[in-house]
């Protein structure tokens, strides 16, 4: 599958190597977690009904559950989202945890299929990527009634001012991450917040940038007089700095 295979699985030989290296993981994915996916139809229908009510003009994507190379829980492209079964199974061993993770992916990755017209990320890469992921988490929370990654949120909220101060410092540094020869400092600035599964800063949860992006959009939504327009703005924008300024976010939510 063009959305998932090239950047995640690679090829059949690499996938075979991964299965041989951890056969128990793949056995559990097929024998324990795949049946749980099959019982998730009601959850998916409820989430898709909510998404359709929120965004009636957006076509809902097809969902594919696949066996991957142990390095991706999911991704999305135009008209489709793909879930990496063995990763969700590994990270969420209990039936209740797996169900919650699946619900989150159903909603979050679907939002990404709607975000194909976002542009301007390269002008402020850290902020731009955080806004893309934060919008998906914000809308996912709306339609599921559940906070994405609740442990991360519990860790982050009392540290919000500290996190925002660091994020602001890292935003201009991240601009040098664009291009063929990104600077080491720019890569470090981005990776402090994103792309850091299993490699987050000591004491930090993974992907804290998702939470910061969600907080910016929460402030944006709270200030908006037209809530439907605010949701639409999360799917199509071209200037991340303008979104931040409009939100009024400064390390705390205001305007509620």
N, C-alpha and C positions, 0 to 999 in steps of 0.2 A: 504494500500500500504506500503510495507516494507521500502521504502525510506523515507516516510513522517510520517506515523502514529505513530510508537513507540515513537519517541522522541519529537513529536510536538502535535499531537492530543491526544495520550494516548489511549483512548477507547471511545466507543459510549456514555457512561454516562457523561464523561467529556465534550465531544462536545455538548451534549444536555444542560448541565449546562451553557456553554458559550453562546449558542444561546438564552437561557432564560434570561441571564443577559444583553444582548444587542441585542434585536430582530431587532431594526431599522438598525443596521449595517448589519446584515445578509439579511434583506429585500433589502437594497440598493445594496448589493453585487450581489444578484440574479436578481433584476429587472433593475438595472442601469448598473452595471459593466460587468455582464456576456454578455449582447448584444454587449458591446464594444470589448470584447475578440473575438467575432465571426466576427467582422469587421477587425480584425488585421491580417488576412491571408496574405495580400499583404506585410505587414511589415515583417512578419515571413519569407516569401519566399525570400525577398530581403536580409535579414540577413543570412539566410541559404545559399543562393547563394554566398554571400561574404565569409562566413566561409568555404564553400566547395572550393572556389578558393584559399583561404589562406592555407587550410589544406586538400587537396584533398583525402588523405589516411585515414582520420578520419571519421567514420560513424556518421552521425548526429542523435541525440537522439530523442526519442518520447517525446512529451510534454503533461503533464497532468495538468489541472487547477482544483483545488479542493477547497472545503470549509474546513477550518481548525479551530483551536482553538484560533485564533486571535493573535498568537505569532510568525508567520513565514511567510515572503513574498515568500520564495521559497528555494529549496534545489535541490541537484542533486546526482545521483549515476550512476553506469555503465549503459549506454544506455538509460537513462531517466532523465528528469528534471521535477520538480513538482512546481507549482506556487500556493501560498495561496491567493485565490481571495479576501477574505474579508480584508486581510491586505493591499494589493495593493489598494483596493477600499477606505479604511479608510485613508490611507496616501496620496492618490492622487485623491481628490474628483472631480477635473475638468476633462472633457474629454481629453483635451490636455495633462494634467499632467499624467493621467492614461495611455495614449498611450505611452508617453515617458518612463514611468516606465516599461511598458510591454516590450518595445523594449530592454531596458537595461537588464531585466531579461532573455528574449529570448537569448541574446548574452552571458551575464555573466554566467548564469547557464549552458549553453551548454559547455563553456570552462571547467567548473568543471567536466563535464562528460568525458573530455579528459585527466584529470589529475590523473588518477587512479594509475599511476606508480611513483608518487612523493614519496620520502622517506627521512629520515634524519631530519624531522621536530623537533623531540624530542631533537636533539642536540642544537638547538637554537629556542625554541618554538615561541617566539614573532616574530622573524625574519621569521621563516619558515611559520607561518600562514599568515603573512603580504605578503609574496611572493606569496603564493597560491592565495589569494584574489586580490592582485595587478596585477597578470598576467591576471586573469579573467577580471578585469576592463580595463587593457591595450588593450587586444584583442577586448573587447566589444567596446571600443572607436574607434579602427581601422575600425571595420565592420559597425558601426552605424554612424560614423562621429559626435558623440555626447559625451561630457564629462560626465562620470558617476557622479551622485550627484554633479551637478555644484555649488551649494551653498557651499558644503563642500570644493570644490577645491578653490573657491574664498576666503574662510576664511583661508585656509591653506597656499596658495602660499606666501603671504607676511610674514608669520610666519615660513617659511620653516627651517631656521637655528635653531630657538628655538625648533621646533618639532624634528628635527634630533638630537639635543643635548640631549633631553629627551629620545628619542627612544634608542640612544646608551647606555644611563645609564640603561635603563630598560631591554635591551637584556640579559646581563649576569644574572640579577636577575630572569628573567623568567625561567631559567633552572630548578629552584626548583619547578616549577608548574607541572612538570611531575611526575606521580606516584600517589599512593593512598592517600598520606598525603602531599599535596602541602602546602608550607608556605604561610602565609597571605600576605607577601610582594611580593611574586612571583605572586600570583593571582591578586593583585593590579596592578602590573607592566603590566600584560597581559590585564587586563580589562580596563586599561587607554586607550587602543588602539582598542580592539576587544571585541566582546560579550557584548557591552554596549548600546544596543538599549534602549533608554529612561533613561539611567543611565551614560551618558558620564560625564567627569569632567566638573565642572561649566564653562560655556562659550565656551565649545568645541562642535563641531558637533559629531554625533555618528560615530563609526567605522573609526576613523582617520587613523588607521593602514592600511586600504585599500589604502588610498591615498599615504602613505609613501611607501608601497609596489609597487604601480604603478610608483612612481617616481624612485625607484631603477631600475625597469624594463625599464623605459624610458631611463635612462642613459645607461643601458646594451645594449639596442637596438641601441641607438645613436652611441655607440662605435663599434658595430659589423660590420665587413666588409661583412658578409654573413647574410642578414636580415632574410632569410627563416630559417636558422639554429637558429638564435636568437629566433624566434617564437617557433620553436620546443623545444628549451631549456626551455621555459616557461611551458611546459607541462610535461617534464620528467627531474627531477634533484634529486640529493641525498645529496647535501651539501649546505645548505643555506649560510653559511659563504663564500664559494667559489663563489657563485653567487654575493654576495655583493662585494667581492674584485674585481672580474672581471668587475663589473659595474663601478667601480671607483666613485660611488656616495658618496658624503661627505656633503650632505645638499644642493646641487645644481646640476643641470644637466650640464655636460661638454661633449665635444667631438662632438658637432654638427657643 
